[in-house]
Amino acid sequence: MLVVDVNRENFEYDVHAIVQAFYPEEQVKVLTPETGEEKRSLLQEKIRFRIREEGDSVLCTLDDREYCWKAEGEKEGFKRFLYLTLSQMTGRTLPWGNLTGIRPTKIAYGMLDQGKSEEEIVDFYRQKYFVSKEKARLSVDIARRERTLLAGIRHGEKTPTDSGSECSDPVEGYSLYIGIPFCPTTCLYCSFTSFPVSGYRKKVDSYIDCLIREMEYAAEAYRDKILDCVYIGGGTPTTLEVEQLDRLLTNLKRLFDFSTVKEFTVEAGRADSITEEKLRTLYRHGVDRISVNPQTMKQETLDLIGRKASVAQVEEAYARARRIGFDNINMDLILGLPGESAEDVRRTVDRIVELGPDSLTVHSLAVKRASRLSQWVQENGVSMLCNTDETMEIAARGAERLGLVPYYLYRQKNMSGNFENVGYAREGKAGLYNILIMEEKQTIIAVGAGSISKRVHPDGLIERCENVKDVDSFIERIDEMIERKRKLLED
């Protein structure tokens, strides 16, 4: 364990993110002036790394090594010096430098809106955050593509007046997320709101009743707004029985005007939950984008991480979706899964290329504290998780062979190799909702246990409200969940 003691308040997140990136094999704990006495007393004797801001200097001490840097400004300056210190201590650099947070492309997006050139933006990333040239250029490339894809989607058509002319204010656009928090099993790495459906079969119908109630409120509250995207995720939506899936989709189409919807996605991620009848139900209700997610095509890894479907089942589910008529299918891969080598990744990518999905989302494994993987790493060591420049390049070249280009990007804490998640898609097949949720350009109403609604105001202010994660609590407190949305959405 690496315990860090820092004498600045409100720096815990950034200190933890940067130190953990340099020391992925360590369990990092951060103490600040805000840390409670009980926690501090438990960890006091284990402190190995001290960071002291004294006047205009930052003093960093790790074990018996000491480094001092002259400070420049507040938090951003502090992060710069911490990064430089750790880089000197370890002899390493990080592909994303000292850039923390999950949305690195927002910087490039904003600077493009300001009329900055690509070189100016790349230089900004490199000088301020020490981001590698490759990652900086990737951010600009994706931001350019995002701006093109989102042109015209942030607002709908202008509202007609009684005389037939158009008023000057455009109608606000929004998207809808529906969360299904059930899965066949819980994967080793998962930290999402997800519960094994076998233990909730008797409660699923009541859960859908509550979803419909939330949707009824949302449809009424935003009846004068334009619905752009609908995304049903989880969990695994296809864990619902055919009748339950049909009831949910029937009420969804009853309540909302789909004439303006540009994208209707359902995650059919687990092959062991996909049947022909379920796929036909999705297709009949107008779902135009689905995900069939293998994560890896190595059977031993699938067994280890708790995904019960075989490689053969994944391939059959994909083929079945194609036969039914789906022409926009995404597949997800995770790089850095336990015990997987570059050659394993190469074999997986080769099989994906043979299948030919329309989009490919490449994830760098993130070790979340709430997942069983965190305990697995403590028992087996972080060296069993291997994600490198080579494996990222293998995946990128596979996407290129498929004719896919990168269109969105995000990062998470504790990602293997300090890399990123990248979505690749062929022309006309990019997931618009994925961009909207990352770039926070549009209000998203989210229904279901564990979902988070975001209201994006015209001035850029973002407000959020969360639903409780526990399914039983969600059902019992559905009136409260609706009231939370009322306070968020109504002026």
C-alpha positions as CSV (number, residue, x, y, z in Angstrom):
1,M,0.0,0.0,0.0
2,L,1.2,3.5,-0.8
3,V,-0.2,6.1,1.6
4,V,0.1,9.7,0.5
5,D,-0.2,12.6,2.9
6,V,-0.9,16.0,1.3
7,N,-1.3,19.3,3.2
8,R,-3.8,20.8,0.7
9,E,-7.6,20.4,0.9
10,N,-9.8,19.4,-2.1
11,F,-6.8,17.6,-3.9
12,E,-7.6,14.0,-3.0
13,Y,-9.0,13.0,-6.4
14,D,-6.3,14.5,-8.5
15,V,-3.5,13.3,-6.2
16,H,-4.9,9.8,-6.1
17,A,-5.4,9.7,-9.9
18,I,-1.8,10.8,-10.7
19,V,-0.1,8.7,-8.1
20,Q,-2.1,5.6,-9.0
21,A,-1.2,6.0,-12.7
22,F,2.5,6.0,-11.8
23,Y,2.2,3.2,-9.3
24,P,-0.5,0.8,-10.8
25,E,0.8,-2.1,-8.7
26,E,0.1,-0.3,-5.4
27,Q,-3.1,0.3,-3.5
28,V,-3.0,4.1,-3.1
29,K,-4.7,5.9,-0.2
30,V,-4.6,9.7,0.1
31,L,-4.8,11.7,3.4
32,T,-5.6,15.4,3.3
33,P,-6.5,18.0,6.0
34,E,-10.1,16.9,5.4
35,T,-9.4,13.2,6.3
36,G,-11.2,12.0,9.4
37,E,-9.2,11.2,12.5
38,E,-10.2,7.5,12.5
39,K,-8.9,6.9,9.0
40,R,-5.8,9.0,9.6
41,S,-4.9,7.1,12.8
42,L,-5.3,3.7,10.9
43,L,-3.0,4.8,8.1
44,Q,-0.5,7.2,9.8
45,E,2.2,4.6,10.2
46,K,2.0,3.5,6.6
47,I,2.6,7.0,5.1
48,R,5.4,6.7,2.5
49,F,4.8,9.7,0.3
50,R,4.4,13.3,1.7
51,I,3.5,16.3,-0.4
52,R,3.9,19.7,1.2
53,E,3.0,23.0,-0.4
54,E,5.1,25.6,1.5
55,G,4.9,29.2,0.2
56,D,5.8,29.1,-3.4
57,S,7.3,25.6,-3.4
58,V,6.0,22.1,-3.4
59,L,8.1,19.5,-1.5
60,C,7.6,15.9,-2.4
61,T,9.2,13.1,-0.3
62,L,8.9,9.4,-1.2
63,D,10.7,7.1,1.2
64,D,14.2,8.6,1.4
65,R,14.0,10.7,-1.8
66,E,13.1,14.3,-1.8
67,Y,12.2,16.7,-4.6
68,C,11.3,20.4,-4.6
69,W,9.5,22.4,-7.3
70,K,8.6,26.0,-7.5
71,A,4.8,26.4,-7.5
72,E,2.8,28.3,-10.2
73,G,-0.8,28.9,-9.4
74,E,-3.4,26.8,-7.7
75,K,-4.6,23.2,-8.5
76,E,-3.4,23.0,-12.1
77,G,0.1,24.2,-11.1
78,F,0.1,21.7,-8.2
79,K,-0.8,18.9,-10.6
80,R,2.0,19.9,-13.0
81,F,4.6,19.7,-10.2
82,L,3.3,16.4,-8.8
83,Y,3.4,14.9,-12.3
84,L,7.0,16.2,-12.9
85,T,8.1,14.9,-9.5
86,L,6.7,11.4,-10.1
87,S,8.1,11.3,-13.6
88,Q,11.5,12.1,-12.3
89,M,11.2,9.6,-9.4
90,T,10.0,6.8,-11.6
91,G,11.8,7.6,-14.9
92,R,8.4,7.3,-16.7
93,T,6.0,9.5,-18.6
94,L,2.2,8.9,-19.0
95,P,0.4,9.0,-22.3
96,W,-2.2,11.4,-20.9
97,G,0.3,13.3,-18.7
98,N,-1.3,14.9,-15.6
99,L,-4.7,15.2,-17.3
100,T,-7.3,13.8,-14.9
101,G,-11.1,13.5,-15.5
102,I,-12.9,11.4,-18.0
103,R,-13.5,13.8,-20.9
104,P,-10.2,14.8,-22.4
105,T,-11.8,15.7,-25.8
106,K,-13.9,18.5,-24.2
107,I,-10.8,20.6,-24.2
108,A,-10.2,20.2,-28.0
109,Y,-13.9,20.6,-28.7
110,G,-14.0,23.9,-26.9
111,M,-10.9,25.2,-28.5
112,L,-12.2,24.3,-32.0
113,D,-15.3,26.3,-31.2
114,Q,-12.9,29.2,-30.3
115,G,-11.3,28.9,-33.8
116,K,-8.0,27.5,-32.6
117,S,-5.9,25.5,-35.1
118,E,-5.0,21.9,-34.6
119,E,-1.4,22.8,-33.9
120,E,-2.4,25.3,-31.2
121,I,-4.6,22.7,-29.5
122,V,-1.9,20.0,-29.6
123,D,0.6,22.4,-28.2
124,F,-1.8,23.3,-25.4
125,Y,-2.3,19.7,-24.4
126,R,1.4,19.1,-24.5
127,Q,2.5,22.2,-22.7
128,K,-0.1,22.4,-20.0
129,Y,-0.8,18.7,-19.4
130,F,2.2,16.9,-20.8
131,V,-0.1,14.8,-23.0
132,S,1.8,12.8,-25.7
133,K,1.6,14.1,-29.2
134,E,-0.3,11.0,-30.3
135,K,-3.0,11.4,-27.7
136,A,-3.3,15.1,-28.3
137,R,-3.8,14.6,-32.0
138,L,-6.3,11.8,-31.4
139,S,-8.3,14.2,-29.1
140,V,-8.4,16.8,-31.9
141,D,-9.3,14.3,-34.5
142,I,-12.2,12.9,-32.4
143,A,-13.4,16.4,-31.4
144,R,-13.6,17.5,-35.1
145,R,-15.6,14.4,-35.9
146,E,-17.9,14.9,-32.9
147,R,-18.7,18.5,-33.9
148,T,-19.7,17.3,-37.4
149,L,-21.8,14.5,-36.0
150,L,-23.6,16.7,-33.5
151,A,-24.3,19.5,-36.0
152,G,-28.0,20.0,-35.8
153,I,-28.7,17.6,-33.0
154,R,-28.3,19.9,-30.0
155,H,-31.6,21.7,-30.9
156,G,-34.6,20.7,-32.9
157,E,-36.6,22.5,-35.5
158,K,-37.7,26.1,-34.7
159,T,-41.1,26.4,-33.2
160,P,-43.8,27.7,-35.6
161,T,-45.9,30.7,-34.5
162,D,-49.7,31.0,-35.0
163,S,-49.1,32.9,-38.2
164,G,-47.0,30.0,-39.6
165,S,-43.6,31.8,-39.4
166,E,-40.8,30.5,-37.2
167,C,-39.8,32.1,-33.9
168,S,-36.2,32.8,-33.2
169,D,-35.7,30.4,-30.3
170,P,-35.1,26.8,-31.3
171,V,-36.9,24.0,-29.5
172,E,-34.7,22.3,-27.0
173,G,-33.5,18.8,-27.8
174,Y,-33.0,16.0,-25.3
175,S,-32.2,12.3,-25.1
176,L,-33.7,9.5,-23.0
177,Y,-31.8,6.7,-21.2
178,I,-33.6,3.7,-19.8
179,G,-31.6,1.5,-17.3
180,I,-32.2,-2.2,-17.0
181,P,-30.1,-3.2,-13.9
182,F,-30.2,-7.0,-14.5
183,C,-27.6,-9.4,-16.0
184,P,-27.3,-13.1,-16.4
185,T,-24.3,-13.0,-14.0
186,T,-22.1,-10.2,-12.7
187,C,-18.8,-10.0,-14.5
188,L,-15.5,-9.9,-12.6
189,Y,-14.7,-6.3,-13.6
190,C,-18.2,-4.8,-13.4
191,S,-19.0,-1.9,-11.0
192,F,-22.2,-0.8,-12.7
193,T,-25.7,-1.0,-11.1
194,S,-26.3,-4.6,-12.1
195,F,-27.9,-7.5,-10.3
196,P,-28.1,-11.2,-11.3
197,V,-31.6,-11.5,-12.8
198,S,-32.1,-15.0,-11.3
199,G,-32.6,-13.4,-7.9
200,Y,-35.1,-10.7,-9.1
201,R,-37.4,-12.6,-11.5
202,K,-40.4,-11.9,-9.4
203,K,-39.7,-8.2,-9.2
204,V,-38.9,-7.4,-12.8
205,D,-42.6,-6.7,-13.7
206,S,-42.8,-4.3,-10.8
207,Y,-39.6,-2.7,-11.9
208,I,-41.0,-2.2,-15.5
209,D,-44.1,-0.7,-14.0
210,C,-41.9,1.9,-12.2
211,L,-40.0,2.6,-15.4
212,I,-43.2,3.3,-17.2
213,R,-44.3,5.7,-14.5
214,E,-41.0,7.6,-14.8
215,M,-41.4,7.7,-18.6
216,E,-44.9,9.0,-18.3
217,Y,-43.6,11.9,-16.2
218,A,-40.7,12.6,-18.6
219,A,-42.9,12.5,-21.7
220,E,-45.3,15.0,-20.1
221,A,-42.6,17.3,-18.7
222,Y,-40.8,17.5,-22.1
223,R,-43.8,17.2,-24.4
224,D,-42.7,20.5,-26.1
225,K,-39.1,19.3,-26.6
226,I,-37.6,17.2,-29.3
227,L,-36.4,13.7,-28.6
228,D,-33.1,13.0,-30.5
229,C,-31.8,9.7,-29.1
230,V,-33.1,6.8,-27.0
231,Y,-30.7,4.4,-25.3
232,I,-31.6,1.3,-23.3
233,G,-28.7,0.1,-21.3
234,G,-27.8,-1.6,-18.1
235,G,-27.0,-4.2,-17.0
236,T,-28.3,-6.2,-19.9
237,P,-31.7,-5.2,-21.3
238,T,-32.1,-8.5,-23.1
239,T,-32.3,-10.3,-19.7
240,L,-35.9,-9.3,-19.8
241,E,-38.3,-11.9,-21.0
242,V,-39.8,-11.3,-24.5
243,E,-43.2,-10.3,-23.0
244,Q,-41.5,-7.8,-20.6
245,L,-39.3,-6.4,-23.4
246,D,-42.4,-6.0,-25.6
247,R,-44.3,-4.2,-22.8
248,L,-41.5,-1.8,-22.1
249,L,-41.0,-0.9,-25.8
250,T,-44.7,-0.7,-26.5
251,N,-45.2,1.9,-23.7
252,L,-42.1,3.7,-24.8
253,K,-43.4,4.2,-28.3
254,R,-46.8,5.1,-26.9
255,L,-45.5,7.9,-24.7
256,F,-42.9,9.5,-26.9
257,D,-42.9,11.0,-30.4
258,F,-40.3,8.9,-32.3
259,S,-40.7,10.9,-35.5
260,T,-37.7,13.0,-34.5
261,V,-35.6,10.2,-33.0
262,K,-32.3,9.9,-34.9
263,E,-31.0,6.9,-33.0
264,F,-32.6,4.1,-31.0
265,T,-30.1,1.8,-29.3
266,V,-30.5,-1.3,-27.1
267,E,-27.6,-3.1,-25.6
268,A,-28.0,-6.8,-26.3
269,G,-24.5,-7.2,-24.8
270,R,-24.5,-10.7,-23.4
271,A,-24.9,-13.5,-26.0
272,D,-26.3,-15.8,-23.3
273,S,-29.3,-13.4,-23.0
274,I,-30.0,-13.1,-26.8
275,T,-32.7,-15.1,-28.5
276,E,-34.1,-14.8,-32.0
277,E,-37.5,-13.9,-30.5
278,K,-36.0,-11.0,-28.5
279,L,-34.1,-9.7,-31.5
280,R,-37.2,-9.8,-33.6
281,T,-39.1,-7.9,-30.9
282,L,-36.4,-5.2,-30.9
283,Y,-36.4,-5.0,-34.7
284,R,-40.2,-4.8,-34.8
285,H,-40.2,-1.9,-32.4
286,G,-37.8,0.1,-34.6
287,V,-34.5,-0.4,-32.7
288,D,-31.8,0.5,-35.2
289,R,-28.6,0.0,-33.2
290,I,-27.6,-2.8,-30.9
291,S,-24.5,-4.1,-29.2
292,V,-23.3,-7.7,-29.1
293,N,-20.3,-7.5,-26.8
294,P,-17.8,-10.3,-26.6
295,Q,-15.1,-8.3,-24.6
296,T,-12.7,-11.0,-25.7
297,M,-12.7,-14.0,-28.0
298,K,-10.5,-16.1,-25.7
299,Q,-12.7,-18.7,-24.0
300,E,-10.5,-19.2,-21.0
301,T,-10.8,-15.4,-20.2
302,L,-14.6,-15.5,-20.7
303,D,-14.8,-18.3,-18.1
304,L,-12.5,-16.4,-15.7
305,I,-14.4,-13.1,-15.9
306,G,-17.8,-14.7,-15.5
307,R,-19.3,-14.3,-18.9
308,K,-21.1,-17.6,-19.4
309,A,-21.6,-17.4,-23.1
310,S,-19.1,-19.2,-25.3
311,V,-17.2,-17.7,-28.2
312,A,-19.4,-19.7,-30.5
313,Q,-22.6,-18.3,-28.9
314,V,-21.2,-14.7,-29.4
315,E,-20.7,-15.4,-33.1
316,E,-24.1,-17.1,-33.5
317,A,-25.9,-14.1,-31.7
318,Y,-24.1,-11.7,-34.1
319,A,-25.0,-13.8,-37.1
320,R,-28.7,-14.1,-36.0
321,A,-28.9,-10.3,-35.6
322,R,-27.6,-9.8,-39.1
323,R,-30.1,-12.4,-40.5
324,I,-33.0,-10.5,-38.9
325,G,-31.9,-7.3,-40.5
326,F,-29.9,-5.2,-38.0
327,D,-27.4,-3.1,-40.0
328,N,-25.8,-1.2,-37.2
329,I,-24.2,-3.6,-34.7
330,N,-21.5,-2.5,-32.2
331,M,-19.1,-4.9,-30.5
332,D,-17.2,-4.1,-27.3
333,L,-13.6,-5.3,-26.4
334,I,-11.7,-4.9,-23.2
335,L,-7.9,-4.7,-23.3
336,G,-5.9,-5.7,-20.2
337,L,-8.1,-8.6,-19.1
338,P,-6.5,-11.0,-16.6
339,G,-3.7,-13.0,-18.1
340,E,-4.3,-11.9,-21.7
341,S,-1.2,-11.2,-23.9
342,A,-0.7,-9.1,-27.0
343,E,-1.1,-12.3,-29.0
344,D,-4.5,-13.0,-27.3
345,V,-5.6,-9.5,-28.3
346,R,-4.4,-10.0,-31.8
347,R,-6.4,-13.3,-32.2
348,T,-9.5,-11.6,-30.7
349,V,-9.2,-8.6,-33.1
350,D,-8.7,-10.9,-36.1
351,R,-12.0,-12.8,-35.3
352,I,-13.8,-9.5,-34.9
353,V,-12.6,-8.3,-38.2
354,E,-13.9,-11.5,-39.8
355,L,-17.3,-10.8,-38.3
356,G,-17.4,-7.2,-39.5
357,P,-19.3,-5.1,-37.0
358,D,-20.3,-1.6,-37.9
359,S,-18.7,-0.1,-34.8
360,L,-16.2,-1.2,-32.3
361,T,-15.7,0.2,-28.8
362,V,-12.2,-0.6,-27.3
363,H,-12.1,-0.3,-23.6
364,S,-9.0,-0.2,-21.4
365,L,-9.7,-2.3,-18.3
366,A,-10.4,-0.2,-15.3
367,V,-10.0,-1.7,-11.8
368,K,-13.0,-0.3,-9.8
369,R,-13.1,-0.6,-6.1
370,A,-16.7,-1.8,-6.2
371,S,-15.9,-4.7,-8.6
372,R,-14.7,-8.2,-7.7
373,L,-11.7,-7.6,-9.9
374,S,-10.3,-5.3,-7.2
375,Q,-10.1,-8.2,-4.8
376,W,-8.8,-10.5,-7.6
377,V,-5.9,-8.0,-8.2
378,Q,-5.0,-8.0,-4.5
379,E,-4.8,-11.8,-4.6
380,N,-3.1,-12.3,-8.0
381,G,-1.2,-9.0,-8.6
382,V,-1.6,-6.2,-11.0
383,S,1.1,-7.6,-13.3
384,M,-1.6,-10.1,-14.5
385,L,-3.3,-7.1,-16.2
386,C,-1.4,-6.1,-19.3
387,N,-2.4,-3.3,-21.6
388,T,0.3,-1.6,-23.6
389,D,0.9,0.6,-26.6
390,E,1.2,-2.6,-28.6
391,T,-2.3,-3.9,-27.6
392,M,-3.9,-0.5,-28.2
393,E,-2.2,-0.4,-31.6
394,I,-3.5,-3.9,-32.4
395,A,-7.1,-2.8,-31.7
396,A,-6.7,0.5,-33.6
397,R,-5.3,-1.3,-36.7
398,G,-8.2,-3.8,-36.5
399,A,-10.7,-1.0,-36.5
400,E,-8.8,0.5,-39.5
401,R,-9.0,-2.8,-41.4
402,L,-12.8,-2.7,-40.8
403,G,-13.0,0.8,-42.3
404,L,-13.8,2.3,-38.9
405,V,-12.7,5.7,-37.6
406,P,-12.5,7.0,-34.0
407,Y,-15.5,9.1,-33.1
408,Y,-15.6,9.3,-29.3
409,L,-13.2,8.9,-26.4
410,Y,-13.4,8.8,-22.6
411,R,-11.2,7.8,-19.7
412,Q,-11.8,6.3,-16.3
413,K,-9.8,6.1,-13.0
414,N,-7.4,3.3,-12.5
415,M,-7.3,2.3,-16.2
416,S,-4.8,-0.4,-17.2
417,G,-1.8,1.3,-18.8
418,N,-3.2,4.8,-18.2
419,F,-4.9,4.6,-21.6
420,E,-8.4,5.4,-22.8
421,N,-11.7,4.0,-24.2
422,V,-12.2,4.7,-27.9
423,G,-15.3,4.2,-30.0
424,Y,-14.7,3.5,-33.7
425,A,-17.4,3.4,-36.4
426,R,-17.9,3.3,-40.1
427,E,-19.5,6.2,-41.9
428,G,-23.1,6.8,-40.7
429,K,-22.9,4.3,-37.9
430,A,-21.5,6.4,-35.0
431,G,-23.3,6.2,-31.7
432,L,-24.7,9.7,-31.3
433,Y,-25.8,9.1,-27.7
434,N,-22.3,8.1,-26.8
435,I,-21.0,11.5,-27.9
436,L,-23.8,13.4,-26.2
437,I,-23.2,11.7,-22.8
438,M,-19.5,12.4,-23.0
439,E,-19.5,15.9,-24.3
440,E,-22.5,17.0,-22.1
441,K,-24.1,19.0,-24.9
442,Q,-27.7,18.0,-24.3
443,T,-30.1,17.3,-21.5
444,I,-30.4,13.5,-20.9
445,I,-33.4,12.2,-18.9
446,A,-32.5,8.9,-17.3
447,V,-35.0,6.5,-15.8
448,G,-34.3,3.3,-13.8
449,A,-32.3,2.3,-10.8
450,G,-28.9,3.9,-10.6
451,S,-29.4,6.2,-13.5
452,I,-28.3,9.8,-13.5
453,S,-30.3,12.6,-15.3
454,K,-28.4,15.7,-16.5
455,R,-30.0,19.0,-17.4
456,V,-27.8,21.1,-19.7
457,H,-28.8,24.8,-19.5
458,P,-28.2,27.2,-22.5
459,D,-25.4,28.9,-20.5
460,G,-23.6,25.6,-20.1
461,L,-24.6,25.0,-16.5
462,I,-25.2,21.3,-15.8
463,E,-27.4,20.0,-13.0
464,R,-27.8,16.4,-12.1
465,C,-30.1,14.1,-10.1
466,E,-29.6,10.5,-9.3
467,N,-32.0,7.6,-8.8
468,V,-31.2,5.1,-6.0
469,K,-29.2,2.1,-7.1
470,D,-31.0,-0.7,-5.2
471,V,-33.9,-2.2,-7.1
472,D,-36.1,-2.7,-4.0
473,S,-35.5,0.9,-2.9
474,F,-36.2,2.2,-6.4
475,I,-39.5,0.4,-6.6
476,E,-40.5,1.5,-3.0
477,R,-39.4,5.1,-3.6
478,I,-40.6,5.7,-7.2
479,D,-42.6,8.7,-6.2
480,E,-39.5,10.3,-4.7
481,M,-37.5,9.5,-7.9
482,I,-40.1,11.3,-10.0
483,E,-40.1,14.2,-7.6
484,R,-36.3,14.5,-8.0
485,K,-36.8,14.8,-11.7
486,R,-39.5,17.3,-11.3
487,K,-37.2,19.6,-9.3
488,L,-34.4,19.1,-11.9
489,L,-36.5,19.6,-15.1
490,E,-39.1,22.2,-14.2
491,D,-38.1,25.8,-13.9
